[in-house]
Amino acid sequence: MSKKYYRFFGGLLTAQEHWLNKMSEKGYRLIRAEKMLYEFEECKPDQVKYCVEFIGQKSKANASDYHEFLEGMGYKVFYKNINLNYSVGKVRLRPWAEKGGRIATNATTFNRELLIVEKDNDGKPFELHTSYEDKENYYRNLRNPWLLILLMFAIFAVAKCSVVFGVLALVSLIPVLVYQTQVMQNKREGKTKEW
């Protein structure tokens, strides 16, 4: 018997990952993910582990290759949206993305910015990024969209003398600082711990 839940996590990747792992601990395994829908089937409690990966910076080809690579490693992989977009024919500009991923459309990576990765629980921690350099690059990719949003709000705040845009710029500064801290921490640890 399947169970359906409707949730929206947006850019809160850690919260989404934590919730999916809690569902696994209760004995539910993900079988389908859509805009807000998560559908589960029963399984043994704590049978699987989940990791949520941001891939919004990748081109369609690189995202597909990464998806296939993870499946080749024996993982089950689901695409997931990071935003709620209920329209047809959307186009999104992503200046921070790699070449080929800067313009996202329905045919490319639009509404497929996240991967939910499932693996059988072998008792070991589940991390997709294991080297410090890999983690540093991953957090940099998470930081860059927020950096662009911060820059846009700051420019609007100054140009329009707007307190509202100033507040939005300050709010978008929070994830920039969180991810930049992770970038610097992994860079520092990579210099001291990896040979």
C-alpha positions as CSV (number, residue, x, y, z in Angstrom):
1,M,0.0,0.0,0.0
2,S,1.4,3.4,-0.9
3,K,1.2,6.6,1.1
4,K,1.1,10.1,-0.5
5,Y,2.4,13.2,1.2
6,Y,2.3,16.8,-0.1
7,R,5.3,18.9,1.0
8,F,7.3,21.8,-0.4
9,F,10.8,22.3,0.8
10,G,12.1,24.8,-1.8
11,G,15.8,25.3,-1.3
12,L,15.9,23.7,2.1
13,L,17.8,20.6,0.9
14,T,18.9,19.5,4.4
15,A,15.3,19.6,5.7
16,Q,14.1,17.6,2.7
17,E,16.8,15.0,3.2
18,H,16.1,14.8,6.9
19,W,12.4,14.3,6.3
20,L,13.0,11.6,3.7
21,N,15.4,9.7,6.1
22,K,12.8,10.0,8.9
23,M,10.2,8.4,6.6
24,S,12.7,5.6,5.9
25,E,13.2,5.1,9.7
26,K,9.4,4.7,9.9
27,G,9.4,2.1,7.2
28,Y,8.6,4.0,4.0
29,R,10.6,4.1,0.8
30,L,10.1,6.8,-1.9
31,I,8.6,5.5,-5.2
32,R,7.6,8.7,-6.9
33,A,8.4,12.5,-6.5
34,E,6.5,15.3,-8.3
35,K,6.1,19.0,-7.8
36,M,4.8,18.7,-4.2
37,L,4.0,15.0,-4.1
38,Y,6.1,12.3,-2.4
39,E,4.7,8.8,-2.8
40,F,6.0,6.0,-0.6
41,E,5.7,2.3,-0.3
42,E,6.2,0.2,2.9
43,C,9.6,-1.3,3.5
44,K,11.7,-2.4,6.5
45,P,12.3,0.5,8.9
46,D,15.6,2.2,8.1
47,Q,16.1,0.0,5.0
48,V,17.3,2.9,2.8
49,K,19.1,6.2,3.1
50,Y,18.5,9.4,1.2
51,C,20.7,12.3,-0.1
52,V,19.4,15.4,-1.8
53,E,21.7,16.9,-4.5
54,F,21.4,20.3,-6.2
55,I,22.1,20.0,-9.9
56,G,20.6,23.3,-11.2
57,Q,24.0,24.5,-12.5
58,K,24.4,21.5,-14.8
59,S,23.6,21.3,-18.5
60,K,21.0,18.8,-19.6
61,A,23.7,16.5,-20.9
62,N,25.8,16.7,-17.7
63,A,22.7,16.2,-15.5
64,S,21.7,13.1,-17.5
65,D,25.2,11.7,-17.3
66,Y,25.3,12.3,-13.6
67,H,21.9,10.7,-13.1
68,E,23.0,7.6,-15.2
69,F,26.3,7.5,-13.2
70,L,24.5,7.4,-9.9
71,E,22.1,4.7,-11.2
72,G,25.1,2.7,-12.4
73,M,26.5,2.8,-8.9
74,G,23.3,1.0,-7.8
75,Y,21.4,4.0,-6.4
76,K,17.8,4.8,-7.2
77,V,17.5,8.4,-8.4
78,F,14.5,10.8,-8.7
79,Y,14.5,14.3,-10.3
80,K,12.8,17.0,-8.2
81,N,11.9,20.6,-8.6
82,I,13.3,23.3,-6.3
83,N,10.6,25.9,-7.2
84,L,6.8,25.7,-7.7
85,N,6.1,26.5,-11.3
86,Y,2.7,25.6,-12.6
87,S,3.0,26.9,-16.2
88,V,4.0,25.6,-19.6
89,G,6.8,27.0,-21.7
90,K,8.9,28.5,-18.9
91,V,12.5,29.7,-19.5
92,R,14.9,30.6,-16.7
93,L,18.3,32.3,-17.0
94,R,21.0,30.9,-14.8
95,P,24.1,33.0,-15.2
96,W,26.0,31.1,-12.5
97,A,25.6,27.7,-14.3
98,E,28.0,25.9,-16.5
99,K,27.9,26.4,-20.3
100,G,24.8,24.6,-21.6
101,G,22.9,25.1,-18.4
102,R,22.6,28.9,-18.3
103,I,19.3,28.8,-20.0
104,A,16.9,26.3,-18.5
105,T,13.7,25.3,-20.3
106,N,11.1,22.6,-20.0
107,A,13.1,20.5,-22.4
108,T,16.3,20.9,-20.3
109,T,16.7,21.2,-16.5
110,F,13.8,23.5,-15.6
111,N,11.9,21.8,-12.7
112,R,14.6,19.2,-12.4
113,E,17.1,21.1,-10.2
114,L,17.4,18.5,-7.5
115,L,18.2,14.8,-7.4
116,I,16.9,12.6,-4.6
117,V,19.3,9.7,-4.3
118,E,18.4,6.5,-2.5
119,K,20.7,3.7,-1.5
120,D,20.3,0.6,0.6
121,N,21.3,1.3,4.2
122,D,24.6,-0.5,4.9
123,G,25.2,1.3,8.2
124,K,27.7,3.7,6.7
125,P,27.1,7.5,6.3
126,F,25.7,8.4,2.9
127,E,27.6,11.2,1.3
128,L,27.8,11.9,-2.4
129,H,30.7,14.3,-2.0
130,T,33.6,12.8,-0.1
131,S,36.7,14.8,-0.9
132,Y,37.1,18.3,0.4
133,E,37.6,19.7,-3.1
134,D,34.3,18.1,-4.2
135,K,32.4,19.5,-1.2
136,E,33.9,22.9,-1.7
137,N,32.7,23.0,-5.4
138,Y,29.3,21.7,-4.4
139,Y,28.8,24.4,-1.7
140,R,30.1,27.0,-4.2
141,N,27.3,25.8,-6.7
142,L,24.7,26.2,-3.9
143,R,26.0,29.7,-3.0
144,N,26.2,31.2,-6.5
145,P,22.4,31.5,-7.2
146,W,21.9,33.2,-3.8
147,L,24.8,35.5,-4.5
148,L,23.1,36.6,-7.8
149,I,19.8,37.2,-5.9
150,L,21.7,39.2,-3.2
151,L,23.3,41.3,-5.9
152,M,20.0,42.0,-7.7
153,F,18.2,43.0,-4.5
154,A,21.1,45.2,-3.4
155,I,21.1,47.0,-6.8
156,F,17.4,47.5,-6.7
157,A,17.6,48.7,-3.1
158,V,20.1,51.4,-4.0
159,A,18.6,52.3,-7.4
160,K,15.1,52.6,-6.0
161,C,16.0,53.7,-2.4
162,S,13.8,50.9,-1.3
163,V,13.8,49.5,2.2
164,V,11.9,46.4,1.0
165,F,14.6,45.5,-1.5
166,G,17.2,46.2,1.2
167,V,15.5,43.8,3.6
168,L,15.3,41.1,0.8
169,A,19.0,41.6,0.1
170,L,19.8,41.1,3.8
171,V,17.6,37.9,3.9
172,S,19.3,36.5,0.8
173,L,22.7,37.2,2.5
174,I,22.0,34.5,5.1
175,P,22.3,31.5,2.7
176,V,25.3,33.2,1.0
177,L,27.1,33.4,4.3
178,V,26.1,29.8,5.3
179,Y,27.4,28.3,2.0
180,Q,30.4,30.6,1.9
181,T,31.3,29.3,5.4
182,Q,31.1,25.8,4.1
183,V,33.2,26.6,1.1
184,M,36.0,28.2,3.2
185,Q,35.8,25.4,5.8
186,N,36.2,22.7,3.2
187,K,39.0,24.6,1.5
188,R,40.8,25.0,4.8
189,E,40.3,21.3,5.8
190,G,41.4,20.2,2.3
191,K,44.7,22.0,2.7
192,T,45.4,20.6,6.1
193,K,44.1,17.0,5.8
194,E,44.4,15.8,2.2
195,W,47.8,14.9,0.9
